[in-house]
Amino acid sequence: MASTANAGVDGLCPATRDAAAEVLWAKLDEVQKLLANKPDAKELFTKYTVFRSVVGEVKPVFTDSVRTRVKVFCEEPAFAVPEECDDFEPVSLHVVAYLNYTLFMEEMRELMVQARLLKSIGMEGSGLRFQRREQNIVAPDNEPRTGSSSKPSGQVPMHKPSYRPATLIPVGTLRMRRVSKASEAGKLAEVVAKMERVCVVKSARCFDAGRALMRAAEKIARDAFHVRWALTYAQLSSKDFYTKAGYTPKDGRACMDLHTPHVVMIKCLVDASM
């Protein structure tokens, strides 16, 4: 299918040419090392995973979505870049999972301090946690401190907080759109949410980032799209992933998509049956 979206992402493909994106993804290697021996690694990763969604080609979320898709689909299975973007991009909902690297590293530094404190008192491995340290704000020399009898000057200096935006690393993305699915009972077609282009970068798959991404998209489908069913065309190699996420094969039928065998899988998003 000819793509109108390709014109907007030509500068993004392939993702290996985007130095800034590669620098961000390289930080995930450090994340893996920090979480390597932690029993709650998945919980810590999920704790600092945030989701952003946009309809259409709205930057920067759409840009991050395409970069992530190109990295996963075009680098690993060697799909051609033009096949990755199509005419559905402007009318689809794009969901991106990000790791808040800034908050994650703050948590890791705090855990290291806690570990050293516990080791110093011989309670290493006890699970005890000290109260989180708070940073002290030092008042300027010309500003009266608490308990001081000196009179304040006529002009009170304004504090300018040093704000630094958080570093968000895109770790997964998917595309979702409303499509019609014929009812088995012969009634009018029912609108469902079709999950497409589901992918997670390799270094984040061990932390169940894909499951969290699917749950976030399904919540949007249920609460914003107001649909009862989610549908996806899963590659045979990804069938187990979708099965664990609650999807079941539709009559066991397989189809061909981009010359690759896929199986149609569905999931009910509400308690009511079809």
Secondary structure as the mmCIF struct_conf table of DSSP 4:
data_model
#
loop_
_struct_conf.conf_type_id
_struct_conf.id
_struct_conf.beg_label_comp_id
_struct_conf.beg_label_asym_id
_struct_conf.beg_label_seq_id
_struct_conf.end_label_comp_id
_struct_conf.end_label_asym_id
_struct_conf.end_label_seq_id
BEND BEND1 THR A 4 ALA A 5
HELX_RH_AL_P HELX_RH_AL_P1 ASN A 6 VAL A 9
HELX_RH_3T_P HELX_RH_3T_P1 ASP A 10 LEU A 12
BEND BEND2 PRO A 14 PRO A 14
HELX_RH_3T_P HELX_RH_3T_P2 ALA A 15 ARG A 17
HELX_RH_AL_P HELX_RH_AL_P2 ALA A 19 LEU A 35
TURN_TY1_P TURN_TY1_P1 ALA A 36 ASN A 37
TURN_TY1_P TURN_TY1_P2 PRO A 39 ASP A 40
HELX_RH_AL_P HELX_RH_AL_P3 ALA A 41 LYS A 47
TURN_TY1_P TURN_TY1_P3 TYR A 48 TYR A 48
STRN STRN1 THR A 49 VAL A 55
BEND BEND3 GLY A 56 GLU A 57
TURN_TY1_P TURN_TY1_P4 LYS A 59 PRO A 60
HELX_RH_AL_P HELX_RH_AL_P4 VAL A 61 ARG A 69
HELX_RH_PI_P HELX_RH_PI_P1 VAL A 70 CYS A 74
HELX_RH_AL_P HELX_RH_AL_P5 GLU A 75 GLU A 75
BEND BEND4 GLU A 76 PRO A 77
HELX_RH_AL_P HELX_RH_AL_P6 VAL A 81 GLU A 84
TURN_TY1_P TURN_TY1_P5 ASP A 87 PHE A 88
HELX_RH_3T_P HELX_RH_3T_P3 GLU A 89 VAL A 91
BEND BEND5 SER A 92 SER A 92
STRN STRN2 LEU A 93 ASN A 100
HELX_RH_AL_P HELX_RH_AL_P7 TYR A 101 SER A 120
TURN_TY1_P TURN_TY1_P6 ILE A 121 GLY A 122
TURN_TY1_P TURN_TY1_P7 GLU A 124 GLY A 125
BEND BEND6 SER A 126 SER A 126
HELX_LH_PP_P HELX_LH_PP_P1 PHE A 130 ARG A 133
HELX_LH_PP_P HELX_LH_PP_P2 GLN A 135 PRO A 140
TURN_TY1_P TURN_TY1_P8 ASP A 141 ASN A 142
BEND BEND7 GLU A 143 GLU A 143
HELX_LH_PP_P HELX_LH_PP_P3 PRO A 144 ARG A 145
TURN_TY1_P TURN_TY1_P9 THR A 146 GLY A 147
BEND BEND8 SER A 150 SER A 150
HELX_LH_PP_P HELX_LH_PP_P4 LYS A 151 SER A 153
BEND BEND9 GLY A 154 GLN A 155
HELX_LH_PP_P HELX_LH_PP_P5 VAL A 156 HIS A 159
STRN STRN3 LEU A 168 LYS A 181
TURN_TY1_P TURN_TY1_P10 GLU A 184 ALA A 185
BEND BEND10 GLY A 186 GLY A 186
BEND BEND11 LEU A 188 LEU A 188
HELX_LH_PP_P HELX_LH_PP_P6 ALA A 189 ALA A 189
STRN STRN4 GLU A 190 VAL A 200
HELX_RH_3T_P HELX_RH_3T_P4 LYS A 202 PHE A 207
TURN_TY1_P TURN_TY1_P11 ASP A 208 ASP A 208
HELX_RH_AL_P HELX_RH_AL_P8 ALA A 209 ASP A 223
TURN_TY1_P TURN_TY1_P12 ALA A 224 ALA A 224
BEND BEND12 PHE A 225 PHE A 225
BEND BEND13 ARG A 228 ARG A 228
STRN STRN5 TRP A 229 GLN A 235
HELX_RH_3T_P HELX_RH_3T_P5 LEU A 236 SER A 238
HELX_RH_AL_P HELX_RH_AL_P9 LYS A 239 LYS A 244
TURN_TY1_P TURN_TY1_P13 ALA A 245 GLY A 246
STRN STRN6 THR A 248 ASP A 257
TURN_TY1_P TURN_TY1_P14 LEU A 258 HIS A 259
STRN STRN7 THR A 260 CYS A 268
BEND BEND14 VAL A 270 ALA A 272
#
